[in-house]
Amino acid sequence: MDKLKSAIESILFASGKPLSAKYLAKILEADEGEISAALRNIAEAQKNSGIILLEAQGQWQLATNSSNSSVVKNFLNAELREKLTDATVETLAIIAYRQPISRSEIEAIRGVNCQYSLRHLAIRGLVQKIPNPNDSRQIFYETTLEFLQHLGISSIKELPEFEKLVENIRLPEKPGEPENKKADRTASKI
């Protein structure tokens, strides 16, 4: 029975979604009644621990104990309260102005790997993955409604024009560049 309970707990943990006793019996090649008894036994044994076994409409799922909900909520929101890093803001700006855009295109623009930034933005709900309509193997990124809400705008069209944002930005000087080249570069930006 202990081996069966261990197997059930492992499957429920790996699944992350509710499973029926019938389905577990099929997977574990065991009697459904034996699975049901093991599930009830697990639920009783776990009722005061941090991870409990819930049952609703014949579906069983591991969950955090409701008495720990505020602690878990604080833990999950901790990452969301942190400020966005410069790299993440840069990635978000690229997506906002060039969407839909692939990860490889973002990385080509930034010149560095952007996996962490994309994950962080997705966790915050600011960007989402969408399939490429022309190639099902490729994923595009686009901003979400939550992104618009954070900026207080109703449409991506309300973003400031990119050209106006960068028109007064001066490029850094290159070492050893002649003065007349610096003046030409500055004049061409103004």
NORTA-V349570 format. One record per pair of residues at least 4 apart in sequence whose ideal C-beta (glycine too) atoms are under 8 Angstrom apart, sorted by the first residue. I is the first residue (numbers start at 1). J is the second residue. Records with the same first field share a line. If there is no record, write none. Layout:
I: J + J
//
This chain:
1: 5 + 38 + 41
2: 6
3: 7
4: 8 + 28 + 30 + 34 + 35 + 38
5: 9 + 38 + 41 + 42
6: 10
7: 11 + 28
8: 12 + 24 + 28 + 35 + 38 + 39 + 42
9: 13 + 42 + 62
10: 14
11: 15 + 19 + 24 + 27 + 28
12: 19 + 53 + 60 + 61 + 62
13: 62
15: 19 + 61
17: 61
18: 56 + 59 + 60 + 61
19: 23 + 24 + 59 + 60 + 61
20: 24 + 58 + 59 + 60
21: 25 + 32 + 35 + 36 + 39 + 58 + 60
22: 26 + 32
23: 27
24: 28 + 30 + 35 + 39 + 60
25: 29 + 30 + 31 + 32 + 34 + 35
28: 35
30: 34 + 35
31: 35
32: 36
33: 37
34: 38
35: 39
36: 40
37: 41
38: 42
39: 43 + 53 + 55 + 60
40: 44
41: 45
42: 46 + 53
43: 47 + 52 + 53 + 54 + 55 + 60
46: 51 + 52 + 53
47: 52
48: 65
49: 65
50: 64 + 65 + 68
51: 62 + 63 + 64 + 65
52: 62 + 63 + 64 + 65
53: 60 + 61 + 62 + 63
54: 60 + 61 + 62 + 63
55: 59 + 60
64: 68 + 69 + 72
68: 72
69: 73
70: 74
71: 75
72: 76
73: 77
74: 78
76: 80
77: 81
78: 82
79: 120 + 123
80: 123 + 124
84: 88 + 89 + 92 + 120
85: 89 + 117 + 120
86: 90
87: 91 + 110 + 112 + 114 + 116 + 117
88: 92 + 116 + 117 + 120 + 121
89: 93
90: 94 + 110 + 117
91: 95 + 106 + 110 + 114 + 117 + 118 + 121
92: 96 + 117 + 121 + 126 + 127 + 143 + 147
93: 97
94: 98 + 101 + 106 + 109 + 110
95: 99 + 101 + 106 + 121 + 127 + 141 + 142 + 143
96: 143 + 147 + 156 + 159
97: 159 + 162
98: 105 + 109
99: 140 + 141 + 142 + 143 + 156
100: 130 + 132 + 140 + 141 + 142
101: 105 + 106 + 140 + 141 + 142
102: 106 + 132 + 138 + 139 + 140 + 141
103: 107 + 114 + 115 + 118 + 139 + 141
104: 108
105: 109
106: 110 + 114 + 118 + 141
107: 111 + 112 + 113 + 114
110: 114
114: 118
115: 119
116: 120
117: 121
118: 122 + 127 + 141
119: 123
120: 124
121: 126 + 127
122: 126 + 127 + 128 + 129
124: 146
125: 144 + 146 + 147
126: 143 + 144 + 146 + 147 + 150
127: 141 + 142 + 143 + 144 + 147
128: 141 + 142 + 143 + 144
129: 139 + 140 + 141
130: 139 + 140 + 141 + 142
131: 136 + 138 + 139 + 140
132: 136 + 137 + 138 + 139 + 140
143: 147 + 148 + 156
144: 148
145: 149
146: 150
147: 151
148: 153 + 154 + 155 + 156
151: 159
153: 158 + 159
154: 158
160: 164 + 165
161: 165
162: 166
163: 167
167: 189 + 190
168: 189 + 190
169: 189
170: 186 + 189
171: 185 + 189
173: 177 + 182
177: 181 + 182
178: 182
179: 183
180: 184
181: 185
182: 186
183: 187
184: 188
185: 189
186: 190
//
